[in-house]
Every structure is written in structure tokens, then in C-alpha cells.
Amino acid sequence: MIAYVTVGADDIDLAKRFYSAFLPALGYELSEGPEGLSYVLPVPFGQKPVLPDFYVKPTFNGAPATAGNGAMVAFEASSQQQVRTLHAAALVTGGTDEGQPGFRASYGPRFYVGYLRDPQGNKIALFSDDPNEVGRDG
């Protein structure tokens, strides 16, 4: 089980605008501190945390943050429409497009995904795989 994912950012305010454009719509709550941004899913009283948490932080060694070559973080949306809406919101807040939302031939018939890069260059996927929605085959 993955407990948390951390990406580095040199401009925390810009990262906050980007990630806050879509993570709250996926249920994540934001807390901020001198160590950066913490996006976590709320935990009902008496239950275990829902994982993973997502952190955006300055680098520990003080060197510039860099994106991992081949690394990507994927967030599950509730629907294809939410993928489109959140992808567009992330582009407006400093993200760059890495693949418009849609079906991909190499994935399952219901896997609907859009790709982005955050302002630091980290690759992000927003996807839906809802069996109740129309798949790529109609």
C-alpha cells in the first residue's frame, strides 16, 4: 500500500494554485505549513486514513526541484466529465497539456484519461474507469 507521494516544487504558491484547481474536487483537503502543502483525504472518526496522501514540498537539499523522468502520479476522478473539467482547470492554473482527455487504444475500453504537467514539470494523470459510463467502443 502506498502511504504518500511527494513531488518537489520551487514555487509553492504556483503549485498550490495548480493542485488546488483539482484535488479538492477529488475529496482532498489542504493543509499548509512551512514544509509545504499536504493534500489528504478526510478520515471519518474511528476509521483508518484513506491513502495515499499527496505532498508538494520544497526540496530537502535546497537544490532546484526536478521532475522524475518516467514518474507520474494518477488521480481517479468520478466520471469522464470530471476528468475533462479538472484537466481544463489545471491548465488554466499553470499546468501544461500532455494529452487531452480521452480513450487510449493501449488501455482498457473504459479507461478515460487526460495528462498534464504541473508548473514544475511533474507528470499528472486524471482518469476515470467507471463501468457505468460509455466506453471507447460505444
C-alpha positions, 0 to 999 in steps of 0.5 A, spaced: 500 500 500 502 506 498 502 511 504 504 518 500 507 521 494 511 527 494 513 531 488 518 537 489 516 544 487 520 551 487 514 555 487 509 553 492 504 558 491 504 556 483 503 549 485 498 550 490 494 554 485 495 548 480 493 542 485 488 546 488 484 547 481 483 539 482 484 535 488 479 538 492 474 536 487 477 529 488 475 529 496 482 532 498 483 537 503 489 542 504 493 543 509 499 548 509 505 549 513 512 551 512 514 544 509 509 545 504 502 543 502 499 536 504 493 534 500 489 528 504 483 525 504 478 526 510 478 520 515 471 519 518 472 518 526 474 511 528 476 509 521 483 508 518 486 514 513 484 513 506 491 513 502 495 515 499 496 522 501 499 527 496 505 532 498 508 538 494 514 540 498 520 544 497 526 540 496 530 537 502 537 539 499 535 546 497 537 544 490 532 546 484 526 541 484 526 536 478 521 532 475 522 524 475 523 522 468 518 516 467 514 518 474 507 520 474 502 520 479 494 518 477 488 521 480 481 517 479 476 522 478 468 520 478 466 520 471 469 522 464 466 529 465 470 530 471 476 528 468 475 533 462 473 539 467 479 538 472 484 537 466 481 544 463 482 547 470 489 545 471 491 548 465 488 554 466 492 554 473 499 553 470 499 546 468 501 544 461 497 539 456 500 532 455 494 529 452 487 531 452 482 527 455 480 521 452 480 513 450 487 510 449 487 504 444 493 501 449 488 501 455 482 498 457 475 500 453 473 504 459 479 507 461 478 515 460 484 519 461 487 526 460 495 528 462 498 534 464 504 537 467 504 541 473 508 548 473 514 544 475 514 539 470 511 533 474 507 528 470 499 528 472 494 523 470 486 524 471 482 518 469 476 515 470 474 507 469 467 507 471 463 501 468 457 505 468 459 510 463 460 509 455 466 506 453 471 507 447 467 502 443 460 505 444 
